Amino acid sequence: MKSKRLKLIKTLSTRIEAEIIKGFLKSNDIESEIISDDANQSYPSLSNVRGVNIFVEEDTYEKAQNILKEFEKNK
């Protein structure tokens, strides 16, 4: 991902959920970053407390938001 401004698009309970969303965004040509305070996955239980955040570039935020709405609707 280029050095651009990132914006939080979603906070999830687990890294697995975050990876699924990241893959879905990627399949729609949207790059994203997963950021979690879980000690580099050494303590995955920390993500249950603090959450796993997905960020997208600011200029793709609206497109990503619309795509995630459709994803949630079709779950």
Summary of the structure (lengths in Angstrom):
residues: 75
radius of gyration: 12.3
end to end distance: 27.7
largest distance: 33.2
contacts: 206
relative contact order: 0.28
helix: 47%
strand: 24%
